[in-house]
């Protein structure tokens, strides 16, 4: 087996991904051998439906968000809140076919307020109030636009941007957009070809860059 670098220790000067370091991080995230030749089956990365709050809640919890489902007889605050958010903000998201590397600054600029309102969405009953929060909001936006928007967690946001507010979210999308362009230019491949090279056909570059940040930043916090 080929030995791979230990990503558990973040270097003092954290480096943006290269074609090779991104490959190694994706392999570490997925539990692959970066030098294996057999690819995985093509993954499914269809965008979440924008008008199905129960499916969105189930998807968020599958990503470890641990949001309590409404109990019998309990008022559902998440569903109506998400529908209200959707009516206001869904039309302003990048189009369903948009790719991270193609986003312009004008595409990204509205996402700060969009993210802030989604983060503040109530998800708990009145006696135990809770909001969706910055991590879950970023994951839901990624679920709605898996090829265009990059999620984060607390460690990634703190180490890269020093905060998890709206301006930091916009900065995160711009930063990852620039990384995506660089990796694609350096590899000479398009996004689909890069995913095949990495043994994960169909995986969005937006998610692979999140894999890189998770392996190099988040996992270093937990080891």
C-alpha positions in Angstrom: 0.0 0.0 0.0 1.2 3.5 -0.9 2.0 5.6 2.2 0.1 8.9 2.2 1.0 12.1 4.0 -0.4 12.5 7.5 -3.1 15.1 7.2 -3.8 15.1 10.9 -1.2 17.8 11.5 -1.9 21.1 9.8 1.2 22.8 8.6 2.1 26.1 10.3 1.5 27.9 7.0 -1.6 26.2 5.6 -1.5 25.7 1.9 -4.2 25.9 -0.7 -4.9 22.6 -2.5 -2.9 21.5 -5.5 -3.9 18.8 -7.9 -2.0 16.2 -5.9 -2.8 17.4 -2.4 -6.5 17.6 -3.3 -6.3 14.0 -4.6 -4.7 12.8 -1.4 -7.3 14.6 0.7 -10.3 13.2 -1.2 -8.8 9.7 -1.0 -8.3 10.1 2.8 -11.9 11.4 3.2 -13.4 8.5 1.2 -11.0 5.9 2.6 -9.4 5.2 -0.8 -5.9 4.5 -1.9 -4.9 7.6 -3.9 -2.9 5.4 -6.3 -5.5 2.7 -6.9 -6.7 2.5 -10.4 -10.3 1.1 -9.9 -12.8 3.9 -9.6 -15.9 4.0 -7.4 -19.4 3.7 -8.9 -20.7 7.1 -10.0 -22.2 8.9 -7.0 -25.6 10.7 -7.0 -25.3 14.4 -6.4 -28.8 15.6 -7.5 -29.7 19.0 -6.0 -32.2 18.8 -3.1 -35.8 19.8 -4.0 -36.4 23.4 -3.0 -40.0 22.8 -2.0 -39.7 19.7 0.3 -38.8 20.7 3.9 -39.2 17.2 5.3 -36.7 15.8 2.8 -34.3 18.7 3.5 -34.5 18.0 7.3 -33.9 14.3 6.7 -30.9 15.2 4.5 -29.4 17.6 7.0 -29.6 15.0 9.7 -28.0 12.5 7.4 -25.1 15.0 7.4 -24.9 14.9 11.2 -26.8 18.1 12.0 -29.0 16.4 14.7 -32.0 18.6 14.3 -35.0 17.2 16.2 -38.0 16.1 14.2 -41.4 17.6 15.2 -43.2 15.3 17.7 -46.8 14.3 17.2 -49.0 17.3 17.9 -46.0 19.7 18.0 -45.9 22.7 15.7 -43.5 22.4 12.8 -41.5 25.6 12.7 -38.8 24.4 10.3 -41.1 23.7 7.3 -43.0 27.0 7.1 -39.8 28.9 7.9 -37.9 27.1 5.1 -40.7 27.7 2.6 -40.7 31.5 3.5 -36.9 31.5 3.0 -37.2 29.7 -0.3 -39.8 32.1 -1.7 -37.4 35.0 -1.0 -34.0 33.5 -1.7 -34.2 30.5 -4.0 -34.5 32.5 -7.2 -31.2 34.3 -6.2 -29.1 31.2 -5.9 -26.8 30.3 -8.8 -28.7 28.3 -11.4 -29.1 24.5 -11.0 -26.4 23.9 -13.7 -23.9 26.4 -12.2 -20.4 25.2 -11.4 -18.2 26.6 -8.6 -15.4 27.6 -11.0 -17.7 29.6 -13.2 -19.2 31.8 -10.5 -18.6 35.5 -10.8 -18.3 37.9 -7.9 -21.8 39.1 -8.8 -23.1 35.6 -8.5 -21.6 35.2 -5.1 -22.4 38.7 -3.6 -26.1 38.0 -2.7 -25.2 34.8 -0.9 -24.2 36.5 2.4 -27.6 37.8 3.2 -29.1 34.6 1.9 -26.9 32.5 4.2 -27.6 34.8 7.2 -31.3 34.5 6.9 -31.1 30.7 6.5 -28.8 30.4 9.5 -31.4 32.3 11.7 -34.2 30.0 10.6 -36.0 28.6 13.7 -35.8 24.8 13.9 -36.9 24.0 17.5 -40.2 24.4 19.4 -40.9 27.6 21.3 -40.1 26.1 24.7 -36.6 25.0 23.4 -35.8 27.6 20.7 -33.0 26.9 18.3 -31.9 28.2 14.9 -30.5 26.3 12.0 -27.0 27.8 12.5 -24.0 28.5 10.3 -22.9 24.9 9.7 -26.3 23.5 8.8 -27.2 26.5 6.7 -24.0 26.0 4.6 -24.8 22.3 4.2 -28.3 23.0 3.1 -27.1 25.6 0.5 -24.6 23.0 -0.7 -27.4 20.4 -0.9 -29.5 22.8 -3.0 -26.5 23.7 -5.3 -24.0 20.8 -4.9 -21.8 21.8 -7.8 -21.7 25.5 -7.0 -21.7 26.2 -3.3 -19.2 24.9 -0.7 -20.2 23.9 2.9 -18.1 24.5 6.0 -18.0 23.7 9.6 -16.8 25.6 12.6 -13.2 24.6 12.4 -12.9 25.4 8.7 -14.7 28.8 9.1 -12.6 29.8 12.1 -9.2 28.8 10.7 -9.8 30.3 7.2 -11.9 33.3 8.0 -11.9 33.9 11.8 -15.7 34.0 11.9 -18.9 32.3 10.6 -21.0 35.4 9.7 -22.4 36.4 6.3 -19.3 38.2 5.0 -17.1 35.1 5.9 -19.5 32.8 4.0 -19.1 35.0 0.9 -15.4 35.0 1.4 -15.4 31.2 1.6 -17.3 30.9 -1.7 -14.9 33.3 -3.4 -11.8 31.5 -2.0 -13.1 28.1 -3.1 -14.0 29.5 -6.5 -10.4 30.7 -6.9 -9.1 27.3 -5.8 -11.4 25.5 -8.2 -10.2 27.6 -11.1 -6.5 27.0 -10.1 -6.9 23.2 -9.7 -8.7 22.9 -13.0 -6.2 25.0 -14.9 -3.2 23.1 -13.4 -4.7 19.7 -14.1 -5.8 20.5 -17.6 -9.0 18.6 -16.9 -12.6 19.6 -16.5 -14.5 18.9 -13.3 -15.9 15.5 -14.4 -12.5 14.3 -15.6 -10.9 15.4 -12.4 -13.4 13.4 -10.4 -12.7 10.3 -12.5 -8.9 10.8 -11.9 -9.6 10.9 -8.2 -11.6 7.7 -8.3 -14.9 9.3 -7.4 -16.8 9.9 -10.7 -19.5 12.5 -10.4 -18.3 14.0 -7.2 -18.6 17.8 -7.3 -15.4 19.8 -7.1 -17.2 22.0 -4.5 -17.4 18.9 -2.3 -13.9 17.7 -3.0 -12.6 21.1 -1.9 -14.6 20.7 1.3 -13.1 17.3 1.7 -9.7 19.0 1.5 -10.6 21.6 4.1 -12.1 18.9 6.4 -9.0 16.7 6.2 -6.5 19.4 6.7 -8.3 21.7 9.1 -11.3 20.0 10.9 -9.7 16.6 11.4 -6.6 18.2 12.8 -8.9 19.6 15.6 -10.1 16.1 16.6 -6.9 14.1 16.7 
